[in-house]
Amino acid sequence: MESDFNSEYPSIDHLREKARKRMPGFAFDYLEGGCNSNINRQRNTDEIRAVQLRPYYIGDYAGADQRTELFGEIYAAPFGIAPIGLQGLMWPRSCEILAEAAAANNIPFCLSTVGTASIEQIAQITGGRAWFQLYHPVEDTLRDKLIARAADAGLPVLVILADTPTFGYRPKEIRNGLSIPPRMTLRNIGQMLTHPAWCAGQLAAGKPEFATMKPYIPKGLDMKHLGLFMNKTFSGRLNEDRIKALRDLWKGKLVVKGIVTEEDAEKVIALGADGLIASNHGGRQLDAGQSTIRPMTHLAKKYGDRITVMLDSGIRTGPDIACGLASGAQFTFLGRSFMYGVAALGKKGGLHTIFMLKRQLQQVMEQLACARVTDFPNHLIQEETSR
């Protein structure tokens, strides 16, 4: 709705700058950071923006319709809110705020295993329409418990993570001692005290925690031992046996996130996955890796009739969404843009960001004379984006 839009912040850049001023430095560093030298984080967005689209100006045009069918559901727009860890640390209650905004606007919200709201909370907020992203546990018993909770909550889609076989080397997080709760160094305390809105929100919301994992975390762990427990609990590398077991356990739609090669796409299709998301974890895992837009056209052409092909990492704006769709993605997900919105505008930030992205995307569609989301590939300038 127009009332959800704050005209003081008409772009992601405006939201980002406001968020930077309102967040403690360690929290903003976590949101912004890639790995190593942040090369692949920037490459993701740069190469999406190298895509060029062809407009058609002469002829009748009835208007644009953003509605998108995905796994039997009709969503209001071709984008959703990507899973983000430690959301409540970056901004108080941001996980719940974004889930509420997604539900109100009929777009998907995906909850991370290491999010700061529980499966049950998010299911209640979204009427059981949220997705759940699983970090694969070492122990099958914990895997089965998490899967059962997601199923009992009525969630329709399980996303399993392939692009974190090991934790990325992230210098800013190492320097900041990032954890939940954040390490109480003099530097971090100083950053908190100079950001009163963040502090007041945290006091009202309560200490952020890994809400979905809370029943399984031993009580009384200090910050060091909590980190050791989490590292010991999860094993990020997927293999065929793990995916097959999850396919057998999960009766809903199964999506594998982090697929960027033909070899991996073939494997997940053979194992019965319903969808794949071309992703590199927002450029937070492999600085020397390719952008996610680079393999998209090829993956979509080769596998789009066998599996639902989606895209995340590097998408920030409505035009970025359009370029991803034109390159063959059937759906897209954004993470940082939504966190900028919430950190900048609090409880109204999710609604504002969704409205802004839809408005930007509508303008692109009308400029191109693109009537439906599925028509975007007709506007791709192939010679500019051949991979």
Secondary structure by P-SEA (a helix, b strand, c coil): cccccccccccaaaaaaaaaaaccaaaaaaaacccccaaaaaaaaaaaaabbbbbbccccccccccccccccccccccccccccccccccccaaaaaaaaaaaaabbbbbbcccccccaaaaaaaacccbbbbbcccccaaaaaaaaaaaaaacccbbbbbcccccccccaaaaaacccccccccaaaaaaaaacaaaaaaaaaacccccccccccccccccaaaaaaaaaaaccccccaaaaaaaaaacccbbbbcccccaaaaaaaaaacccccccccccccccccccccccaaaaaaaaccccbbbbbbcccccaaaaaaaaaaccccccccaaaaaaaaacccaaaaaaaaaaaaaaaaaaaaaccccccccccccccccccc
